[in-house]
Amino acid sequence: MITGPTASGKSALAYRLAEQFDIEVINLDSAQVYRDLDIGTAKPSRQQQLKVPHHLIDIREPSQPYTAFEFCKDARAALVKIQGSGRTPVFVGGTMLYLKALREGIAEMPAADPDVRAEILRQAELKGWPEMHERLKRVDPVAAARIKSTDRQRLQRALEVHELTGKTLSDFHAMGHQGLSSDLLEVAIVPTDRSELHQKIAQRFNDMLEMGLVEEVERLRQSYRLEPSLPSMKAVGYRQVWQYLEGEIDHATMRDKAIIATRQLAKRQYTWLRSFAKIKILSQSSLDQLLKIEGVDTILRSG
């Protein structure tokens, strides 16, 4: 697995790897699973996908949420298929929740219910999210201790699970978990110069705007039944462009907010990576460094 903060060079390293070894990529990015979210997710181009087979890209409409449990199930199927073909599977991406779920497993949750979700949002608008957090404390104090009152998405999901099933989120977490049956050799690109990474983040978002990110979101809004609370539209960049198209912010503010949000995402990814004790660290997107890690060459040549 090749992971790391956003804009650290994960995909570029995977393509350099594919020039020397027979690999297939399993997407580890929670936004690239959605069709037509191309520019803002830095999705591999058609040419890149033809050159290197990719799995779990463009598998869900942006109007349909995709869960970490579904990802684990689909990732296992892709892993078996690739290994059966004699090639080496390489997970590539920076969604740390997916990485954690692959390693530790995750419980199967009930599917989202638009009506229940809308009612929870209505109550939150009336009473406020702190009151919804108090409600969660009463039904699931374990989850409430873990979920902040400001984390609306997770708070909403915890209340939704209880409303749909009568069971708490903690009940589901205590049930059987299922991750990968195979061991993962985890490698992370962790740039030591944060200021340089921040410059890359800003330049990349400017490039996305030049490539037509705003127009891409306009097309998405015309083609699908979307709302800003959907995971696809809460992705960094898309959320800020949505606000711009709604007239809530101007273009310059949209750009600045998107870059700041991307830097905050990178900061969270750094925090996740520090908690993964077994992960191997690269200081840059270097194939030479990657191949020097114990076990990497053996895995690649046995694929």
N, C-alpha and C positions, 0 to 999 in steps of 0.2 A: 504494500500500500504506500502511495505517495500522497502525503497531505501537507498542510501548512497554511499559514494565513493567506488571505486573498492577495493576488498580484505578486506572489512570491516565485512564480515560475513553475508550478506543478505540471501543467499541461505541456509546456515546452520541454521539460525533462522527460516526460513520458514519450513524446515524439522522437526525441534523440535516442531513447531506449529502443523504440520500435525499429530504428534504422539498423540495429545490430542483432535484435532478438525477435523471436516469433511470439509476440504478445497480443493480447486483446484487452481493451480497457473497460472496466466497470465503473460507471459514473458514481461519484461520491459527493455530488452537489445537489442539494434539495431543490434548487430552482431550475436546473437543466432538465429535470424530468418533464417539465411542462412544454407542450408544443407551442411554437411561435414566440417563445421567450428566448430570442437568439442574441440580440446585441447586448442587452443588459446583463446577461448571464455569462458573456464571453464563451458562448457555446462553440464547440468545434465546428469548423466549416464542413460543407458537404465533401470537399476534396480531402480534408483531414480524416473524415469518417470513412471515406472510401479507401484511404491509405492504411488506416488502422481501425479494425472493427471496434465499435463502441456498443456498450449495452446500457440500458436504463436511461436513455436519452429520448425525449419526445414520446413518452409513454402515457402521458396523462394530459387531458385538456386543462387549461388554466382555471376553468370554472369548477374543477373537481379537486378537492384536497387530496394529498398523498401523505400517508403516515409513515413513521419510522418502522412500524411493524411490517407494513407492506413492502417497504424497502428491503428489510431483512429477508423476507420471503422471496422477493424477486432476485435479490443478490445471490442467495443460495442456489437458485435455479440457474442463473447465469454462470456461476462458478462451476457447477457440475457440467454444464454444456461446454464451457471452454476447456476444462481439464479433460473431458472426454474426447475433444478434438486433438489433444496433444500439445496445445498451446499453453502459455503461461498467463493466468489472469492477473491484472494489475488494477487495483482500485486507485482512482485518481480523483481528488476533490477535497474540499475544506469544510464540509458539514460535520462538525465534531459530534453531534448527537448521533448521526449515522455510524460513525466510527465506534462510538461507545456501545451502540446497540449491537453492532456486529460482534464485538468482543465479549460483551456481557449478556447479550440477549435482551429481549424486550417483550412485555406481555401484550397479547392481542386485545385491542380495545374495540368497543362498539363503533360502528361507522358514524360519522357526523350527521346530525339531523338539522336541516336548515330551519325548521319551525322552532325547535327547542333552542337553537342558537340565537335566533332572532328574538325570542322571548327573554332570554338572559340579557341580551344587549339592551332591550327595552327597559328591563328592570334596572340595569346598571345606569342608564341615562336618567332614570327617575331618582334612584337612591344613591348613586355614586359607587365607584369601584371599591372604596374602603368598606362600605356596607356589604358588598358582595363577598369580600374577603372574610368579613365576620361570619357571614352565612357559611362559607366553606369551613371555617374553624369549628362550627357546630356539628357539621356532618363528617368532616375528615380533617381532624386537627393535625395529623401527620403530614398530609399534603399541604395544609395551610402554613405549616412551619417552614416548608421548603419553597413555597411560591409567594413571591412578594405581592402586595396589593397593587403595585404598579404594573405587574406583568399580566396585562389583560388577556392575552391569548391563552396562556397556560391556566389562568384562573377561570376563564370561560370554559375551557375544555374540562377542567376538573368538575365544575358544576354540571356541565352537560352530561358527563359520564354518570354521575349520581342520579340525575333526573331521568336518564334513559333506562338505567338498569337497576336502580335501588342499591347498587354497590358503589363503594368509593374507589377513587383512583388508587389508593393504597391497597385496597383489596386485590385489584387487578395486578399491581406490582408484586404482590405476594404469591400470585399464582405462577404456574410454570412459565419460565422464560425460555426463549429459544434464539440462539445466535448462530454463528457459523460452526460447523463441525471441523473445519480446517483451521490450523494455526495461521496467524497473520504475522508477516514480518513487516513491521510498521516503520516507515521512514518519513520524517518531517523536514521540510525546508524551513528553517527558522532564521531569517535575516537578522544579523546583529545590529545593523544600522537602521533604526526605526525611521529616521528622517528621510533616508533614501527610499524606504518602502512607502512612506507617505507621499513622496513626490511621484512615485510610480502610480499610486492609487489616483492621485489628482489627474495625472496625464492620461491614464486609462479611461477615466470617466469623461474627460474632455473629448477623447477619441470616440467614445460611444455616442456622445452628442453629435459629433461630426458625421458619424455613420448613420444617424437617423433614429436615435433611441426614442425621441419624443413622438416621431411618426409611427414607430413600432407600437408604442402604447396606445396611440390613437386607433390603429388597426385592431389591436386586441379588444379595445372597448367596443368597436363596431362589430367584431366577429363573434364575441362570446358574451354571455350574461355574467358580467363581472361586478364585484363590489370591493371596496378597499379593505374589507376585513378578511378576504381570501388570502391564504398563504402565498399564492403566486403574486398577488398585488402588494403584499407586505414585504416582498423581497427588496433588498437595498437597491436604490435607483428607481425601481418601478413605483415605490411608495411616494417618492418625492415628485416624480413626473406626474403621477396621478393628481397630487395636490396642485401642481402647476396647471394642469388641464382643467381642473375644477375652479381655477381662478383664486385659489387660496393663497398662493405665493407667486412672486414674479420669477422670471427665468434665472436671474442671477442668484436669487435666494434658493431656488431649486437646485442649482448646481452646487452651491456651497453646502447645503444641507445633505445632499447625496454624498459628497466627498467626506464630510464629517461622519456621517453614518457608516460609511465604508471603513474609515479609520477605527471607529468604535467596534465594528465587526472584527477587524484584525486584532484589536486589543483583547476581545473575548476569546478569539482563537488562540492567541498566545497563552491566555490563562488556562484554557482547556489542555493545551499541549504540555504545560508544566505539570499537570496532574497525571499524565500518562507515563508511568515509570519505565516501561519497557521500550519506549519509542527511540529510534535512532535518529540523531540530529545531523542535518547538513546545514552549513552556514550559507550556502548559495545553491542555485539550481545547476548543479554540476554532475555530469555523467561520470566523470572520473572519481569524484567523491563517493557517488552512489555505489559504484562497482567495488570500491575498497571496503565497504561494509561487510562484515562477516556474514556469510550465508546468502547474500544477494546473488553472486555469480552462480552458486550451486543451484539455486532455485531457477534462475533464468535458463541455464543450460540443460536442466532436467525437464523443462516444459515441453 
